[in-house]
């Protein structure tokens, strides 16, 4: 519950920050037609239509939301499959994951090629990076401590500082929530937490507790929206926050994992995949700092919320 609340709160803060400091980026959209939604009604209608799209058409047209929804449906249905079928599916999944890993390793070269001319001519605005980092610091030092205080009913900052100092600093350099799991496990042990709790919550958090990813998705998506002149009301931004929070839970615990979910958020505003991938390219360019701060926030919050949940439960007893 804390993981979901923290991720959604971070997504909302990112939206508010983007409204307060509107940021634009340079995109090559001259040959692309943009059909922005008229309002929240059309956004919800488009979202529903994408969810129930034909699965084959969703794959052909790169409808990421439709692909994800059908993946969930098939995943639930596959619980009825036989043992041999499940083993075959596991093998296919492993092969697919290996192919995706190869593609991701090559993706930065292709994505950077999409925006090379733009970057070389005009560069990347420092305001975008400053907005991302400032929002992440605000969530780490204000929002997360506030959530911790509401559950623990005591000063959360000693715990917050320790999580940031031990887990956050290490994650900043590894840029991988998955790689930082041993550090978080040891920190939980040093805090005297229940092994039965953190042995489950820490690996789970490295996968679904992605406040930094939600911030990255929302800020970069709204930067593209501002650049293209698409009007956004708060209701639409709220839907974006929900989508970003859910999408962030599926972000891989590797460097740059959250950037590949930006097309999902961009599709809500009728932004084509060509333009969305340019936004992803911008993210890769600033990723050295952005992804380091993002991972530090994500990983340190895994320990923080694990400790908060245990302390809150102990307080009730």
JOGIWO-V883016 format. One record per helix or strand of 2 or more residues. SS is the DSSP state (alpha for helix, beta for strand). FROM is the first residue (numbers start at 0). TO is the last residue. If there is no record, write none. Layout:
BEGIN
ss={SS SS}
from={FROM FROM}
to={TO TO}
END
This chain:
BEGIN
ss={alpha alpha alpha alpha alpha alpha alpha alpha alpha alpha alpha alpha alpha alpha alpha}
from={1 39 54 63 82 115 125 156 180 194 210 233 256 272 286}
to={19 50 59 79 113 121 151 173 189 207 226 248 268 284 315}
END
